[in-house]
Amino acid sequence: MKVEIKKIGISTVLFSVFPLAVFVVMLLSAFMEIFNPEAVINVAYVMGLIMRAIQSTLLFLVSAVFFLLAYNLLCAIGIRGVRVELEDK
């Protein structure tokens, strides 16, 4: 069965597990900087890494919202949406 996604609810994306998953990925990427040989590990440095992860998460989520708005707008004017083929088991 083929299904076409015509509209994606922005609130369903923002209030799902998606922001938490993005934050975990951004936090892991920020903590990879600990392996920098010039890094001096202290509380301020760790808090800076956490703040960088929060900032990156917010930037990514704002970008995702703009993408969803553009997708919904293009689908509303008649351009074909994403088609998914589902299979019954």
PyMOL commands that set and color helices and strands:
alter all, ss='L'
color gray80, all
select helices_A, chain A and resi 10-14+18-35+43-76
alter helices_A, ss='H'
color red, helices_A
select strands_A, chain A and resi 2-5+82-85
alter strands_A, ss='S'
color yellow, strands_A
deselect
rebuild
show_as cartoon
